[in-house]
Amino acid sequence: MLRPAVQTDSCTFIRSEFGELRFQISDFKFRFLISGYDARMTSQNDDRAALELIAEELSFPTSLAIGEDGAFYVAESGLPFGGAPPGGRIWRVESNAQRTLLIENLRPPVNGLTLHRGHLYVSEGGHPARISRFDPDGNGQTVILDNLPGPGNYHTNMVAFAPDGKLYFSQGAMTNAGVIGLDAYELGWLRRLPHGYDLPGYDVVLNGVNVETLNPLSNDDNATACTGAFVPFGERTTPGQRVAAQMPCTASVMRCNADGGELELVAWGLRNAYGLGFLPDGRLLGVDQGADDRGSRPVGNVPDMLFEVRSGAWYGWPDFIGNVPITDPRYQPVRGEAPTFLLANHDALPAPEKPLLRFPPHTAAVKFAVVPAGKARWAGHLFVALFGTEVPMTAPSGPKVGRSVVRVDPSDWSMHPFVQDGLLRPIDVRFNPADGALYILDFGSFEMPDKGRLSAEANSGKLWRCALWK
């Protein structure tokens, strides 16, 4: 078994081991005691919202869109866990739970489904990744963007349309923290090596950090490979090596015209902005998922973060957690040595952005919805789905955090509990223009009982209705 990392002059030999995460629950509050990180949230709900089951027997759904007529459109990821059929699917679901299959055989994982001006926009993460437009009945596919980066740890994510009609989307990183490692085998949706390497959105200069691992591509069981940042597996880098900006790039938010023309970078350094959306005033928000304690460059206790996404900004990845250096002691990993900087030209990049909100580590914040302006209560507030911890893949140990829906108050960017019980893996939330209720999409049963193994149950996904305005 791989053991803790050992630093040499030119390489870090990565091995692994398990550790502990301390936490305490008391006085109707919980507090994570993780290397100086302190996140507090009252345990009582803001509102005793009752969940009403609308649809069930969905297989690992990821995305929900709702029409003006109240019709639901649900995207299933297409990941063949637990005997689920391979290939992404789009369903139209009626309020009486009757459903019609509109689209199938999409490239898994399907990470996004957006309804805009009567058309469905689908984000397929499978290789090659693409974004397509469909008629609302599932016909008339038009490919907007194709051959997007991948495969890798993360993928092409959801689409959001700006008030000016531009199509915005996020592209996840290919790696945990910039260097391809053996953790690819631990990701249930990847399980492959080699895979795509990261492409920077800005010109970068490397420090020549290289990591030595076992080489599973060799016939020699004892063979090793040395891998640097922003290069394929097994390729070394040198101090001062320059890597030019790419388009499309990874760990970014990009935009284009609705027909795919004029693709351009908005911002770089967002590791995996899985949730993306505009506020009523036109500001773009992104929910970015933080790095894990795994792989060739493990990072400990990293929170997910909510950012305002500004054009031309840098959001810190791979060397900062928001505006805090990755070398800060609070991010000391258990499964290896403390990370060092990959990039030598921080001064040439924009100052890393400070997040609006840091979620507790390993809650896996995903998608969000903004309370409509017409609602007297909580208008303009955000409801955010927290998918929940994926220990021991993402960290050696820890409590089952997340698995809930929280409310975020934009007046001070504070977080408040809302739905704390009854959900397995909430992944998307949307407001229905027909009845004003909040709808919650639950991915279903998905657990990692031990490192490298996955336990998932097909047909366990659900769609819930939550009437906020009682």
SULBEL-V904552 format. One record per residue. N is the residue number from 1. RES is the residue in one small letter. PHI is phi in radians with two decimals (NA if undefined). PSI is psi in radians with two decimals (999 if undefined). OMEGA is omega in whole degrees, -180 to 180 (* if undefined). Layout:
N;RES;PHI;PSI;OMEGA, N;RES;PHI;PSI;OMEGA
This chain:
1;m;NA;2.52;178, 2;l;-1.17;2.53;-176, 3;r;-2.07;-3.09;-176, 4;p;-1.02;2.69;-176, 5;a;-1.16;2.55;176, 6;v;-2.17;2.19;-178, 7;q;-1.48;2.33;170, 8;t;-2.09;-3.13;-178, 9;d;-1.09;-0.64;-174, 10;s;-2.06;-0.23;-175, 11;c;-2.48;2.83;168, 12;t;-2.03;2.12;180, 13;f;-1.54;1.97;-173, 14;i;-1.61;2.24;170, 15;r;-2.28;-3.10;-176, 16;s;-2.48;2.78;172, 17;e;-2.73;2.98;-177, 18;f;-1.81;2.67;180, 19;g;-2.47;-2.81;-175, 20;e;-2.24;2.75;175, 21;l;-2.17;2.09;-177, 22;r;-1.51;2.45;174, 23;f;-2.66;2.82;178, 24;q;-2.50;2.63;179, 25;i;-2.24;2.17;-180, 26;s;-2.87;2.74;173, 27;d;0.93;0.69;178, 28;f;1.03;0.42;175, 29;k;-2.39;2.67;171, 30;f;-2.09;2.61;-176, 31;r;-2.44;2.16;178, 32;f;-1.54;2.14;-179, 33;l;-1.75;1.40;-173, 34;i;-2.22;1.66;174, 35;s;0.80;0.81;175, 36;g;1.58;-0.10;179, 37;y;-1.44;2.32;-176, 38;d;-2.33;1.86;178, 39;a;-2.09;2.18;-178, 40;r;-2.12;2.53;-180, 41;m;-2.71;2.26;180, 42;t;-1.09;2.58;-174, 43;s;-1.48;-0.30;-179, 44;q;-1.51;2.54;180, 45;n;-1.24;2.62;171, 46;d;-1.15;-0.50;-177, 47;d;-2.65;2.42;180, 48;r;-1.41;1.22;-177, 49;a;-1.28;2.27;178, 50;a;-1.61;2.41;177, 51;l;-1.62;2.33;177, 52;e;-2.07;2.16;-178, 53;l;-1.27;2.21;-180, 54;i;-1.81;-0.77;-179, 55;a;-2.61;2.64;179, 56;e;-2.46;-3.02;-179, 57;e;1.04;0.67;172, 58;l;-1.66;2.53;-178, 59;s;-1.81;1.75;174, 60;f;0.91;1.00;178, 61;p;-1.26;2.61;-179, 62;t;-2.12;-0.38;-168, 63;s;-2.51;2.52;-179, 64;l;-2.29;2.32;172, 65;a;-2.27;2.57;-177, 66;i;-2.27;2.24;180, 67;g;-1.39;2.91;178, 68;e;-1.08;-0.46;179, 69;d;-1.47;0.03;179, 70;g;1.54;0.04;178, 71;a;-1.27;2.49;-179, 72;f;-1.78;2.44;173, 73;y;-2.12;2.16;-175, 74;v;-2.14;2.29;176, 75;a;-1.77;2.21;170, 76;e;-1.62;2.45;-173, 77;s;-1.08;-0.60;-176, 78;g;1.51;0.12;176, 79;l;-1.35;2.24;-172, 80;p;-1.45;0.88;178, 81;f;-1.36;2.54;172, 82;g;1.00;0.46;180, 83;g;1.51;0.11;177, 84;a;-1.15;2.56;-180, 85;p;-1.14;2.44;178, 86;p;-1.28;2.66;179, 87;g;1.73;2.27;-179, 88;g;-1.20;2.65;-179, 89;r;-2.38;2.62;174, 90;i;-2.08;2.21;180, 91;w;-1.98;2.53;164, 92;r;-1.74;2.18;-176, 93;v;-2.04;2.22;177, 94;e;-1.52;2.89;-178, 95;s;-1.15;-0.34;178, 96;n;-1.60;0.24;177, 97;a;1.35;-0.04;173, 98;q;-1.20;2.48;-177, 99;r;-2.45;2.69;-178, 100;t;-2.24;2.27;177, 101;l;-1.34;2.10;-178, 102;l;-1.71;-0.75;-173, 103;i;-2.45;2.49;177, 104;e;-2.50;3.06;179, 105;n;1.06;0.60;174, 106;l;-1.37;2.75;-177, 107;r;-1.31;1.96;-177, 108;p;-1.33;2.66;-4, 109;p;-1.50;2.42;171, 110;v;-1.36;2.04;-174, 111;n;-1.87;-0.18;-176, 112;g;-2.61;2.50;174, 113;l;-2.51;2.05;-178, 114;t;-2.23;2.34;176, 115;l;-1.78;2.08;-176, 116;h;-2.47;2.10;178, 117;r;0.87;0.79;174, 118;g;1.42;0.10;179, 119;h;-2.15;2.67;176, 120;l;-1.71;2.27;177, 121;y;-1.94;2.12;-173, 122;v;-2.02;2.28;177, 123;s;-1.81;2.02;179, 124;e;-1.84;2.12;-179, 125;g;-1.50;-0.28;-177, 126;g;-1.13;2.71;-173, 127;h;-1.45;2.23;-7, 128;p;-1.38;2.53;-179, 129;a;-1.27;2.63;179, 130;r;-2.76;2.89;173, 131;i;-2.16;2.24;-177, 132;s;-2.23;2.73;175, 133;r;-1.97;2.38;179, 134;f;-2.21;2.68;168, 135;d;-1.14;2.76;-177, 136;p;-1.11;-0.29;176, 137;d;-1.59;0.08;177, 138;g;1.61;-0.02;-179, 139;n;-1.69;3.07;172, 140;g;1.14;0.88;180, 141;q;-1.15;2.29;172, 142;t;-2.17;2.08;179, 143;v;-1.36;2.11;-179, 144;i;-1.50;-0.87;178, 145;l;-2.40;2.44;-180, 146;d;-2.36;2.92;179, 147;n;0.99;0.72;175, 148;l;-1.34;2.85;-172, 149;p;-1.01;2.58;177, 150;g;2.59;3.05;-5, 151;p;-1.36;2.80;-180, 152;g;-2.93;-2.93;-180, 153;n;-1.03;-0.68;-178, 154;y;-2.28;3.08;-162, 155;h;-2.45;-3.05;170, 156;t;-1.24;2.25;-173, 157;n;-1.90;-2.87;-170, 158;m;-1.13;2.78;177, 159;v;-1.74;2.48;171, 160;a;-2.36;2.39;-179, 161;f;-1.73;2.31;178, 162;a;-1.38;2.85;177, 163;p;-1.00;-0.46;180, 164;d;-1.50;0.08;177, 165;g;1.57;-0.06;177, 166;k;-1.20;2.52;178, 167;l;-1.65;2.09;178, 168;y;-1.89;2.51;175, 169;f;-2.66;2.77;178, 170;s;-1.88;2.60;177, 171;q;-2.14;2.06;-178, 172;g;-1.26;2.87;178, 173;a;-1.27;2.69;176, 174;m;-1.42;-0.32;-175, 175;t;-2.28;2.95;175, 176;n;-1.14;-0.85;-174, 177;a;-2.57;0.52;171, 178;g;1.93;-0.29;-177, 179;v;-2.20;2.23;179, 180;i;-1.17;2.29;-179, 181;g;-2.37;-3.06;-178, 182;l;-1.34;-0.12;177, 183;d;-1.12;-0.25;176, 184;a;-0.94;-0.58;-179, 185;y;-1.27;-0.31;-177, 186;e;-1.55;-0.21;-178, 187;l;-1.52;2.03;-176, 188;g;-1.03;-0.49;-179, 189;w;-1.58;-0.08;-178, 190;l;-2.03;-1.28;178, 191;r;0.86;0.79;178, 192;r;-2.60;2.65;174, 193;l;-2.70;2.33;2, 194;p;-1.33;2.89;174, 195;h;-2.44;3.14;-176, 196;g;-1.03;2.58;176, 197;y;-1.83;2.86;-174, 198;d;-1.31;2.56;180, 199;l;-2.08;2.06;-176, 200;p;-1.26;2.62;176, 201;g;-1.53;-0.35;176, 202;y;-2.13;2.78;174, 203;d;-1.10;2.29;-180, 204;v;-2.24;2.70;174, 205;v;-2.07;2.29;-173, 206;l;-1.63;2.63;175, 207;n;-1.49;-0.09;-179, 208;g;1.36;0.46;176, 209;v;-1.28;2.18;179, 210;n;-2.21;2.58;-178, 211;v;-2.18;2.25;178, 212;e;-1.69;2.28;177, 213;t;-2.33;2.98;167, 214;l;-1.07;2.69;-178, 215;n;-1.97;1.68;-178, 216;p;-1.24;-0.14;179, 217;l;-1.47;-0.15;-179, 218;s;-1.66;2.65;175, 219;n;-1.33;-0.25;178, 220;d;-1.54;2.04;-178, 221;d;-1.09;-0.37;-179, 222;n;-1.75;0.05;-179, 223;a;-1.20;2.55;178, 224;t;-2.11;2.86;176, 225;a;-2.35;2.51;179, 226;c;-1.99;2.16;-171, 227;t;-2.24;2.36;176, 228;g;-1.79;-2.99;-179, 229;a;-1.53;2.52;176, 230;f;1.07;0.55;177, 231;v;-2.45;2.86;178, 232;p;-1.12;2.83;177, 233;f;-1.02;2.31;179, 234;g;1.54;0.06;179, 235;e;-1.87;2.24;-179, 236;r;-1.46;2.75;171, 237;t;-2.11;2.88;-179, 238;t;-2.18;2.68;177, 239;p;-1.02;2.34;180, 240;g;1.50;-0.04;179, 241;q;-1.13;2.33;-178, 242;r;-1.78;2.42;176, 243;v;-2.19;2.09;-176, 244;a;-1.31;2.65;176, 245;a;-1.04;2.51;-179, 246;q;-2.07;2.72;173, 247;m;-2.53;2.03;4, 248;p;-1.30;2.81;180, 249;c;-2.17;3.06;178, 250;t;-1.83;2.98;179, 251;a;0.93;0.89;-169, 252;s;-2.59;2.96;163, 253;v;-2.06;2.26;179, 254;m;-2.15;2.93;177, 255;r;-2.54;2.79;178, 256;c;-2.72;3.05;171, 257;n;-1.19;2.88;-178, 258;a;-1.09;-0.37;178, 259;d;-1.67;0.10;179, 260;g;1.65;-0.12;-179, 261;g;-1.31;2.77;176, 262;e;1.02;0.81;175, 263;l;-1.10;2.30;-180, 264;e;-2.62;2.79;178, 265;l;-1.39;2.38;170, 266;v;-1.68;-0.97;-178, 267;a;-2.72;2.68;-179, 268;w;-2.14;2.81;176, 269;g;1.67;0.23;173, 270;l;-1.69;1.93;-171, 271;r;-1.03;-0.84;179, 272;n;-2.77;1.47;-179, 273;a;-1.38;1.37;-173, 274;y;-1.17;-0.62;178, 275;g;-1.87;2.34;-175, 276;l;-2.50;2.41;179, 277;g;-3.05;2.77;-178, 278;f;-1.75;2.46;170, 279;l;-1.37;2.83;179, 280;p;-1.00;-0.47;180, 281;d;-1.49;0.06;176, 282;g;1.68;-0.10;177, 283;r;-1.26;2.48;179, 284;l;-1.71;2.27;177, 285;l;-1.99;2.58;176, 286;g;-2.37;2.41;174, 287;v;-1.73;1.96;-175, 288;d;-1.82;2.29;-179, 289;q;-1.59;2.19;-174, 290;g;-1.32;2.85;-178, 291;a;-1.16;2.79;-176, 292;d;-1.93;2.87;175, 293;d;-1.52;1.30;-178, 294;r;-2.81;2.84;170, 295;g;1.41;-2.84;-175, 296;s;-1.34;-0.25;176, 297;r;-2.45;1.25;-178, 298;p;-1.20;2.57;178, 299;v;-2.36;2.30;-175, 300;g;-1.70;2.56;166, 301;n;1.08;0.59;-177, 302;v;-1.48;2.27;177, 303;p;-1.42;2.72;161, 304;d;-1.33;2.72;-172, 305;m;-2.40;2.56;173, 306;l;-1.80;2.18;-178, 307;f;-2.14;2.64;159, 308;e;-1.52;2.15;-175, 309;v;-1.60;2.02;-178, 310;r;-1.97;2.51;179, 311;s;-1.10;2.31;178, 312;g;1.45;0.09;-177, 313;a;-1.55;2.84;172, 314;w;-2.10;2.29;-175, 315;y;-1.82;0.27;165, 316;g;1.75;-0.61;-179, 317;w;-1.10;2.36;12, 318;p;-1.75;0.17;-171, 319;d;-1.99;-0.12;179, 320;f;-2.34;2.60;172, 321;i;-1.80;1.66;-167, 322;g;1.15;-2.14;179, 323;n;-1.79;0.23;-179, 324;v;-1.85;2.27;-180, 325;p;-1.03;2.50;179, 326;i;-1.15;-0.29;178, 327;t;-1.41;-0.08;179, 328;d;-1.05;2.42;-177, 329;p;-0.98;-0.44;-178, 330;r;-1.13;-0.33;-177, 331;y;-1.79;0.35;177, 332;q;-1.08;2.16;179, 333;p;-1.44;2.89;172, 334;v;-1.61;-0.58;-172, 335;r;-1.61;0.45;178, 336;g;2.89;-3.10;179, 337;e;-1.29;2.80;178, 338;a;-1.04;2.40;-179, 339;p;-1.21;2.60;173, 340;t;-1.94;2.96;-177, 341;f;-1.20;2.36;172, 342;l;-1.46;-0.56;-173, 343;l;-1.78;2.44;-180, 344;a;-1.77;-0.08;-173, 345;n;-2.08;0.76;177, 346;h;-0.96;-0.64;-177, 347;d;-1.15;-0.38;180, 348;a;-1.54;-0.12;-180, 349;l;-1.76;2.77;174, 350;p;-1.05;2.64;177, 351;a;-1.04;2.34;-178, 352;p;-1.07;2.42;-175, 353;e;-1.32;2.54;174, 354;k;-1.52;2.34;180, 355;p;-1.24;2.70;173, 356;l;-1.26;-0.59;-176, 357;l;-2.66;2.42;171, 358;r;-1.87;2.08;175, 359;f;-1.35;2.75;175, 360;p;-1.02;2.49;-179, 361;p;-0.96;2.48;173, 362;h;1.20;0.23;173, 363;t;-1.31;-0.31;180, 364;a;0.98;1.09;175, 365;a;-1.09;2.36;-175, 366;v;-2.14;-1.85;-173, 367;k;-1.75;2.84;-175, 368;f;-2.45;2.84;175, 369;a;-2.36;2.56;179, 370;v;-1.72;2.29;179, 371;v;-1.10;2.24;-177, 372;p;-1.02;2.61;-176, 373;a;-1.10;-0.46;-178, 374;g;-1.28;-0.15;-179, 375;k;-1.56;2.23;-178, 376;a;-1.19;-0.56;-176, 377;r;-1.71;2.14;175, 378;w;1.14;0.37;178, 379;a;-0.98;2.29;-179, 380;g;1.51;-0.17;176, 381;h;-1.31;2.84;179, 382;l;-1.91;2.45;166, 383;f;-1.91;2.23;-173, 384;v;-2.12;2.28;175, 385;a;-1.45;2.33;176, 386;l;-1.97;1.86;-175, 387;f;-1.10;-0.66;176, 388;g;1.87;2.83;-174, 389;t;-1.02;2.58;176, 390;e;-2.14;0.62;173, 391;v;-1.11;2.43;9, 392;p;-1.67;0.21;179, 393;m;-1.20;-0.77;-173, 394;t;-1.58;-0.29;180, 395;a;-2.83;2.76;-177, 396;p;-1.07;-0.69;-177, 397;s;-2.82;3.04;177, 398;g;2.62;2.98;-179, 399;p;-1.31;2.88;176, 400;k;-1.44;1.44;180, 401;v;-1.55;2.91;-178, 402;g;1.40;-2.44;-180, 403;r;0.99;0.72;-173, 404;s;-2.72;3.10;174, 405;v;-2.14;2.27;-179, 406;v;-2.05;2.80;176, 407;r;-1.88;2.40;178, 408;v;-2.05;2.17;180, 409;d;-1.58;2.00;-176, 410;p;-1.29;-0.13;178, 411;s;-1.21;-0.54;177, 412;d;-2.43;0.12;-180, 413;w;0.95;0.75;176, 414;s;-1.65;2.71;-176, 415;m;-1.95;2.38;-177, 416;h;-2.35;2.46;-179, 417;p;-1.21;2.62;174, 418;f;-2.30;-1.31;176, 419;v;-1.78;1.94;-175, 420;q;-1.81;-0.36;-174, 421;d;-2.31;2.77;173, 422;g;1.63;-0.05;-178, 423;l;-1.99;2.52;176, 424;l;-1.54;-1.05;-177, 425;r;-2.56;1.29;180, 426;p;-1.05;2.38;-174, 427;i;-2.29;-0.38;178, 428;d;-2.58;2.64;178, 429;v;-2.42;2.44;180, 430;r;-2.59;2.61;174, 431;f;-1.66;2.43;-179, 432;n;-1.63;2.05;180, 433;p;-1.13;-0.32;-178, 434;a;-1.36;-0.66;-178, 435;d;-2.19;-0.08;177, 436;g;1.35;0.01;-177, 437;a;-1.44;2.77;174, 438;l;-1.56;2.31;177, 439;y;-2.00;2.39;-174, 440;i;-2.10;2.19;177, 441;l;-1.71;2.22;-177, 442;d;-1.91;2.12;-179, 443;f;-1.05;-0.59;179, 444;g;1.91;-2.89;-175, 445;s;-1.33;2.05;-174, 446;f;-2.69;1.83;-175, 447;e;-2.31;2.77;177, 448;m;-2.18;1.48;-174, 449;p;-1.11;-0.50;173, 450;d;-2.65;2.90;-175, 451;k;-1.06;2.19;178, 452;g;1.56;-0.05;-180, 453;r;-2.13;2.57;-176, 454;l;-2.21;2.38;175, 455;s;-2.16;1.97;-177, 456;a;-2.43;2.62;-176, 457;e;-2.10;1.99;176, 458;a;-1.09;2.70;177, 459;n;1.10;0.39;180, 460;s;-1.78;-0.02;179, 461;g;-1.33;2.64;-176, 462;k;-2.48;2.75;172, 463;l;-2.05;2.19;-176, 464;w;-2.03;2.59;171, 465;r;-1.89;2.37;-180, 466;c;-2.28;1.90;-178, 467;a;-1.48;1.79;-177, 468;l;-1.30;-0.46;-162, 469;w;-1.79;0.80;-179, 470;k;-1.27;999;*
